Amino acid sequence: AAGGVVATFELEGMPGGVTANNLVAEVDGMTAQVVSVTGGGANSALIASVRLPASSVSPLPSPLTSAVVHFSYNDDFAAWVPFTYVRAPTLVKAEFGPAGRSLILSVDAASDGPAVLACENAVSSSPMEALGELPSCSWTTPTTLHIALGRNATILPGDVVTLLAQNLKTLEGLSNAAGEQAVVVVAPASPQAPSVMVFGPNEIGACDVATLRAEGASARALSYAWDCESHEALASTLSTAAGASVEVRGADLVEEEEYVITVVARNFLGVTSAIYRHVLIQRKVPPPVIGIDLPPQPYLRPDVLYPTGKAVYSVCAASKSSVKFTWFVSGGGYNQTRSVGTGAVLKLPAYSLVPSVEYTLILEAAQAGGASARARRSFSLLPSPLVARISGGDRTVFISDSSVELDATPSQDPDACELDAGGALLGCGDGLQFQWHCTLPTGGPCRLAADQSVAEFPASAVTAADVAALDLEEVEHVQMQVTVTKGPRFAVQVVTLYLASEPVVGVMLK
């Protein structure tokens, strides 16, 4: 129970004649208002309704705090009845998600937070713009509020975020409202390192200048540290560079020696990437200066990638004959000794690559009657976001329907999809887990009319909602949310069920 609520107690052995005016109730020495009394006397239990005072211990030290109500009547009859104070959900942590693109707010007890809500009604930050442009908020579990940060977010570890929980109670509705609660944001316990790679030639002539450009995949801008593992003199020069690009003159390199140039990216959480190594050689016979361009990161399994080769004749080249491109790929089952394409553009089809595998593109440029050169470019795919879908979308249902089917089988993990010979996707739903929740327009959970317990649904892709069993008095619609999970990834889809007082002809769009 919570302070201020009316609780009902059953007392045995009380005589007749006991009323709300002469029955005394106390909790920890504090008077409790007796609202009503019925029964009592021989062979009849006395039923007393009592408005409980707030706990004498404030704030409550734990989610559940034991207490005792003492009843007395005319100094001749007394009873002691134990009960439990239920504390409102308490904000215990605000933590960045592993990649820094989200905030995860955790409370210490299952709450009745709505599935999806406007962020301005859920949280505040100083300034609110620190959460970025158009952040989105949803209670992905009864104890977890997930905030997908918007574009240009600036919030950092050490900043304060406030949970606006004026109406938030425990899932069973037994506590008082939580009220506003603030906590300091912390860095993720297991941060995801940013990825980085380098664009630029691997071979140049003595007359040429190699421009090397680092690009990283991260929630926000990265800083870079350049070095050279193989030659101290170049390392000293590169160490002063702080930006995303550096220039290396061929005249500063020893002919035919490999220079291993490295770069490390650091994100706003202070997490550094793995070292990316780029080999640069100054050739005796000036080759074409070639490079491989890729579109901006991130790369995902459903994407079609078009690496593009480019070539510039060396400044000191004697011949400027035509250049022929040949492509090779290594990693993830590719055999780098077998060509995968020719020409300036290579097509890597959707679903041909898998996440978390390092692939290396190798571009060979052969100049007719002259020198040849190779460029290498490593990259990897990130795990794809899950896709949550409920067939049919919003719909109108009969309020007395005992079996409204909800089908989330169209949900997908793009990384599990495989293409068959005809180009159809197979296996996209493999390994997905499903959780269903029903939410009232007030934001609270749907409850059963029979006992006011929270409505629960099977954890399966297809479920049936017994709308007739819900307490829907003066309710015009409810929202059904499915949360699709696989490991740390999740996605949410919400549909609205509009309630009709007459049977509805079922029409489904697929």
C-alpha positions in Angstrom: 0.0 0.0 0.0 1.0 3.7 -0.3 0.5 6.6 2.1 -2.9 8.2 1.5 -4.6 5.1 0.1 -7.6 3.4 1.7 -6.8 -0.2 2.7 -9.3 -2.8 3.9 -8.6 -5.0 6.9 -10.5 -8.0 8.3 -10.6 -8.3 12.1 -11.8 -11.4 14.0 -13.3 -11.3 17.5 -14.4 -7.6 17.5 -17.8 -7.1 19.3 -20.8 -5.6 17.8 -21.3 -1.8 18.1 -17.9 -0.9 16.6 -18.2 2.1 14.2 -15.8 4.3 12.3 -16.2 6.9 15.1 -15.1 4.6 18.0 -12.6 2.3 16.3 -9.0 3.7 16.8 -6.3 2.9 14.2 -2.6 3.9 14.5 0.5 3.2 12.4 3.8 3.8 14.1 2.1 6.1 16.6 0.4 8.1 13.8 -3.4 8.2 13.7 -5.0 6.6 10.7 -8.4 7.7 9.6 -11.0 4.9 9.8 -13.2 5.5 6.8 -15.9 2.8 7.3 -16.7 -0.2 9.4 -19.0 -3.1 8.6 -19.8 -6.4 10.4 -18.4 -7.4 13.8 -20.1 -9.2 16.7 -20.7 -12.9 17.1 -19.7 -15.1 14.2 -19.0 -12.1 12.0 -15.6 -10.6 11.0 -15.3 -6.8 11.2 -14.3 -5.1 7.9 -12.5 -1.8 8.5 -11.5 0.6 5.7 -8.6 2.8 6.8 -6.8 5.7 5.1 -3.1 4.9 5.7 -0.8 7.8 6.7 2.5 8.3 5.0 5.3 6.2 6.4 7.1 7.6 9.4 10.3 6.8 7.6 10.8 9.1 4.6 12.0 8.4 2.1 11.3 4.7 2.3 14.7 2.9 2.6 13.7 0.0 0.2 11.0 -0.8 -2.4 9.0 -2.7 0.3 8.9 -1.5 4.0 7.0 -3.5 6.6 4.7 -1.7 9.0 1.8 -2.6 11.5 -1.6 -1.0 12.0 -2.9 -1.2 15.6 -6.6 -1.3 16.1 -8.2 -0.6 19.5 -11.8 -0.3 20.8 -12.8 0.8 24.4 -9.5 -0.4 25.8 -10.9 -3.9 25.9 -10.3 -5.1 22.3 -7.2 -4.7 20.2 -5.7 -6.1 17.1 -2.3 -5.8 15.2 -2.3 -6.3 11.5 1.0 -6.2 9.4 1.1 -4.6 6.0 3.7 -3.3 3.6 4.4 0.2 2.3 5.3 0.1 -1.4 7.8 2.7 -2.5 7.3 4.5 -5.9 9.8 3.5 -8.6 13.1 5.2 -7.9 15.5 6.3 -10.5 18.8 4.5 -9.8 20.9 5.1 -13.0 21.1 7.0 -16.2 23.7 5.4 -18.5 24.8 5.9 -22.1 24.1 3.0 -24.4 27.2 1.1 -25.6 27.5 3.2 -28.8 26.7 6.6 -27.2 23.5 7.0 -29.3 21.1 6.4 -26.4 20.5 6.9 -22.7 19.2 4.1 -20.6 17.3 5.2 -17.4 16.7 2.4 -14.9 14.2 2.4 -12.0 14.4 -0.1 -9.1 10.8 -1.5 -9.4 8.5 -2.5 -12.2 6.6 0.6 -13.2 3.5 1.4 -15.2 5.3 3.7 -17.6 3.6 3.9 -21.0 5.1 2.1 -24.0 5.9 5.2 -26.1 5.7 8.8 -25.0 6.9 12.3 -26.0 10.3 12.9 -24.5 9.3 16.3 -23.2 6.8 14.5 -21.0 9.4 11.9 -19.9 12.7 13.6 -19.1 14.4 16.9 -19.0 18.0 18.0 -19.3 19.6 21.4 -18.9 19.3 22.5 -21.7 16.7 20.2 -23.2 18.5 20.6 -26.5 21.3 18.5 -25.1 19.2 15.4 -26.0 19.5 16.4 -29.6 16.9 17.1 -32.3 13.7 14.9 -32.0 14.8 12.3 -29.5 12.4 9.4 -28.9 11.5 7.8 -25.6 9.9 4.4 -24.8 9.6 2.1 -21.7 11.2 -1.0 -23.3 10.7 -2.9 -20.0 8.8 -1.9 -16.9 12.1 -0.9 -15.3 13.9 0.7 -18.3 13.2 3.9 -20.1 15.1 4.0 -23.4 16.0 7.5 -24.9 17.2 7.4 -28.5 19.2 10.7 -28.6 18.5 13.0 -31.5 20.8 14.5 -34.0 23.4 16.9 -32.7 23.0 15.7 -29.1 25.5 17.2 -26.7 24.8 15.5 -23.3 27.9 14.1 -21.7 28.8 11.8 -18.8 28.6 14.0 -15.6 25.5 15.9 -16.8 22.2 15.6 -15.0 19.0 14.2 -16.4 15.7 14.4 -14.7 12.9 11.7 -14.9 9.6 13.5 -15.0 7.6 10.9 -13.2 4.7 12.8 -11.7 2.3 10.0 -12.6 4.6 7.0 -12.5 3.6 4.2 -10.1 4.5 0.6 -9.5 3.1 -1.8 -12.1 0.5 -3.0 -9.7 -0.5 0.6 -8.9 0.2 0.2 -5.2 2.6 3.1 -4.7 2.2 6.8 -4.7 3.4 8.7 -7.8 7.2 8.9 -8.1 7.6 12.6 -8.8 10.6 14.2 -10.4 13.9 12.5 -9.8 17.4 13.6 -11.0 20.5 11.5 -11.5 24.0 12.1 -13.0 24.6 10.4 -16.4 27.4 7.9 -16.5 29.4 6.4 -19.3 28.4 2.9 -20.5 29.8 -0.1 -18.5 30.7 -1.8 -21.8 31.3 0.9 -24.4 31.4 0.1 -28.1 34.7 1.3 -29.7 34.4 3.5 -32.7 35.6 2.1 -36.1 38.0 3.9 -38.3 39.5 3.4 -41.7 41.8 5.4 -44.1 41.2 6.6 -47.6 44.3 7.2 -49.8 46.9 5.6 -52.1 49.3 2.9 -51.1 51.9 3.6 -53.7 53.1 7.0 -55.0 56.1 8.4 -56.9 58.8 10.7 -55.6 57.0 13.7 -57.2 53.6 12.9 -55.7 51.8 13.8 -52.4 49.6 11.2 -50.8 46.5 12.6 -49.0 45.3 10.2 -46.4 41.9 10.8 -44.9 40.5 9.0 -41.8 36.8 8.3 -41.5 35.1 6.8 -38.5 31.7 5.5 -37.6 30.5 7.0 -34.3 27.5 8.8 -32.7 29.4 12.1 -32.7 32.6 13.7 -34.2 35.8 11.9 -33.5 39.4 13.1 -32.8 42.3 11.3 -34.5 45.9 10.5 -33.5 48.3 9.7 -36.4 51.6 7.8 -36.1 54.1 5.7 -38.1 55.2 2.4 -36.7 58.0 1.8 -39.1 59.9 5.1 -39.4 60.6 7.5 -36.5 61.1 10.6 -38.7 57.7 10.3 -40.3 56.2 9.5 -36.9 57.5 12.7 -35.5 55.8 14.6 -38.4 52.5 12.9 -38.1 52.3 13.2 -34.3 51.5 16.9 -34.7 48.4 16.2 -36.9 45.1 16.3 -35.0 42.6 16.4 -37.9 41.0 13.7 -40.0 43.6 14.0 -42.9 47.3 14.2 -43.4 49.6 14.7 -46.4 52.8 12.7 -47.0 55.3 13.7 -49.7 56.8 11.0 -51.8 60.1 12.9 -51.6 60.2 12.4 -47.9 60.1 8.6 -48.2 62.9 6.1 -48.8 62.4 4.5 -52.2 60.7 1.0 -52.1 60.4 0.9 -48.3 57.1 0.2 -46.6 55.8 2.9 -44.3 53.2 1.7 -41.9 51.1 4.7 -41.1 48.6 4.3 -38.2 45.6 6.2 -37.0 43.4 5.8 -33.8 40.0 7.5 -33.4 38.7 8.6 -30.0 35.0 9.3 -29.4 33.3 11.7 -26.9 33.1 8.9 -24.3 36.9 8.7 -24.3 36.8 5.2 -26.0 39.5 4.6 -28.7 39.2 2.5 -31.8 41.5 -0.3 -32.8 44.6 0.8 -34.6 44.1 1.1 -38.4 47.3 0.5 -40.4 47.8 1.9 -43.9 50.9 1.0 -45.9 52.5 3.6 -48.2 55.4 3.0 -50.6 57.4 5.4 -52.8 58.0 3.4 -56.0 61.1 3.7 -58.2 58.9 3.5 -61.3 56.2 6.1 -60.6 52.8 4.2 -60.7 49.4 5.7 -61.1 48.3 7.2 -57.8 45.2 5.1 -57.0 42.6 5.1 -54.3 39.4 3.4 -53.3 36.3 5.4 -52.3 33.4 4.0 -50.3 30.3 5.8 -49.2 30.1 7.2 -45.6 29.8 4.7 -42.8 28.0 2.8 -41.3 27.7 -0.2 -43.7 24.9 -2.7 -43.0 24.0 -6.1 -44.4 21.0 -5.0 -46.5 23.1 -2.3 -48.2 24.4 -2.5 -51.7 28.0 -1.2 -51.7 29.7 0.4 -54.7 33.4 0.8 -54.1 34.9 3.2 -56.6 38.4 3.2 -57.9 40.2 6.3 -59.0 43.6 6.9 -60.6 45.7 9.9 -61.1 48.9 9.8 -63.2 52.0 10.4 -61.2 53.5 13.9 -61.6 56.8 12.4 -62.6 55.3 9.6 -64.9 56.9 9.4 -68.3 53.9 7.6 -69.8 50.2 8.4 -69.4 48.7 5.3 -71.1 45.3 3.8 -70.2 44.8 2.2 -66.8 42.9 -1.1 -66.3 41.3 -1.8 -62.9 40.9 -5.3 -61.4 39.2 -5.9 -58.0 39.8 -8.5 -55.3 38.2 -9.1 -51.9 39.5 -10.9 -48.9 37.7 -11.9 -45.7 34.4 -13.6 -45.0 34.8 -16.5 -47.4 36.2 -14.4 -50.3 39.3 -15.7 -52.0 41.6 -12.8 -52.6 43.4 -14.6 -55.4 40.2 -14.6 -57.6 39.0 -11.4 -59.3 35.5 -10.3 -58.3 35.3 -7.5 -60.9 36.9 -5.1 -63.3 36.3 -1.5 -64.1 36.2 1.6 -62.0 33.2 0.6 -60.0 32.6 -2.7 -58.1 29.2 -3.8 -56.9 28.9 -5.7 -53.6 25.3 -7.0 -53.5 23.0 -6.7 -50.5 23.2 -9.6 -48.1 26.6 -10.8 -49.6 28.6 -9.5 -46.5 28.2 -10.3 -42.8 28.7 -8.0 -39.8 31.8 -8.0 -37.6 34.0 -9.5 -40.2 36.9 -7.4 -41.6 36.9 -7.3 -45.4 39.7 -5.9 -47.5 39.2 -4.5 -50.9 42.2 -4.8 -53.2 42.3 -2.7 -56.3 45.0 -3.4 -58.9 45.6 -0.7 -61.5 47.8 -1.7 -64.5 49.0 1.0 -66.8 49.4 -0.2 -70.4 53.0 -0.6 -71.1 54.0 0.9 -67.8 53.9 0.5 -64.1 51.1 -1.1 -62.0 50.0 -0.3 -58.5 47.7 -1.7 -55.8 45.5 0.0 -53.2 43.9 -1.7 -50.2 40.9 -0.7 -48.2 39.6 -2.5 -45.1 36.1 -2.1 -43.8 33.5 -4.0 -41.8 29.7 -4.0 -41.4 27.9 -3.0 -38.2 25.0 -5.1 -36.8 21.8 -3.9 -38.4 18.9 -2.5 -36.3 16.1 -4.9 -35.8 12.8 -4.2 -37.5 9.6 -4.5 -35.5 6.3 -4.8 -37.5 2.7 -5.7 -36.6 0.6 -6.9 -39.5 -2.4 -4.7 -40.2 -1.4 -1.7 -38.3 -4.0 0.4 -36.4 -7.5 -1.1 -36.5 -11.0 -1.0 -35.0 -12.1 -4.0 -32.9 -15.2 -5.0 -31.0 -14.9 -4.2 -27.3 -16.3 -7.7 -26.5 -14.0 -9.6 -28.8 -12.2 -12.3 -26.8 -9.5 -13.0 -29.4 -8.0 -10.1 -31.4 -5.0 -11.6 -33.3 -1.8 -9.6 -33.2 0.9 -10.8 -35.6 4.5 -9.6 -35.4 6.0 -12.3 -37.7 6.9 -9.7 -40.3 9.6 -8.4 -37.8 13.1 -8.9 -39.0 16.7 -9.2 -38.1 18.3 -8.1 -41.4 21.6 -9.8 -40.4 19.8 -13.2 -40.3 18.3 -12.8 -43.8 19.5 -15.0 -46.7 18.7 -14.6 -50.4 17.4 -17.7 -52.2 18.0 -18.4 -55.9 14.9 -16.4 -56.8 16.0 -13.3 -54.8 13.5 -13.9 -51.9 14.6 -13.3 -48.3 14.6 -16.3 -46.0 15.2 -16.7 -42.3 14.8 -13.0 -41.3 12.9 -13.9 -38.1 15.4 -16.4 -36.8 16.3 -16.0 -33.2 13.9 -13.1 -32.5 12.2 -12.8 -29.1 8.9 -11.0 -28.5 7.2 -9.2 -25.6 3.7 -7.7 -25.7 2.3 -4.9 -23.6 -1.1 -3.2 -23.6 -1.3 0.5 -22.6 -4.4 2.7 -21.7 -4.7 6.3 -23.0 -3.7 7.5 -19.5 -0.3 5.8 -20.0 -1.0 3.0 -17.5 -1.1 -0.7 -18.3 -4.3 -2.5 -19.3 -5.8 -4.4 -16.4 -8.1 -7.4 -16.2 -11.7 -6.5 -15.1 -11.9 -9.5 -12.9 -9.1 -8.8 -10.4 -7.4 -5.6 -11.7 -4.1 -7.4 -12.3 -2.0 -6.2 -15.2 -2.9 -7.9 -18.5 -0.1 -10.3 -19.7 0.4 -11.9 -23.1 2.4 -14.8 -24.4 6.0 -14.1 -25.4 5.5 -15.2 -29.0 5.4 -13.6 -32.5 1.6 -14.1 -32.7 -0.7 -13.4 -29.7 -4.4 -13.0 -29.1 -5.7 -10.1 -27.0 -8.8 -10.9 -24.9 -10.2 -7.4 -25.2 -13.5 -8.5 -23.5 -11.6 -9.4 -20.3 -10.0 -6.0 -19.9 -11.3 -3.2 -17.7 -12.1 -0.7 -20.4 -14.8 1.5 -18.9 -14.9 4.9 -20.6 -11.9 3.9 -22.7 -12.0 4.6 -26.5 -8.8 2.9 -27.5 -5.8 1.0 -26.3 -2.2 0.6 -27.6 -0.5 -2.7 -28.2 3.3 -2.7 -28.2 5.6 -5.4 -29.3 9.2 -5.2 -28.3 11.4 -7.4 -30.5 14.8 -8.3 -29.0 17.9 -10.3 -30.1 20.9 -10.0 -27.8 21.4 -6.3 -27.0 19.5 -5.1 -30.0 15.8 -4.3 -29.8 13.0 -2.6 -31.8 9.5 -1.4 -30.8 6.3 -1.2 -32.8 3.0 0.2 -31.5 -0.5 -0.2 -33.0 -3.7 1.4 -31.8 -6.9 -0.7 -31.2 -10.0 1.5 -31.5 -12.9 0.1 -29.5 -16.3 -0.3 -31.1 -19.5 -1.1 -29.2 -20.7 -3.3 -32.1 -19.1 -6.2 -33.9 -16.6 -5.2 -36.6 -16.0 -6.8 -40.0 -12.4 -7.9 -39.9 -10.3 -6.4 -42.8 -6.5 -6.8 -42.8 -4.0 -5.1 -45.1 -0.8 -6.9 -45.7 
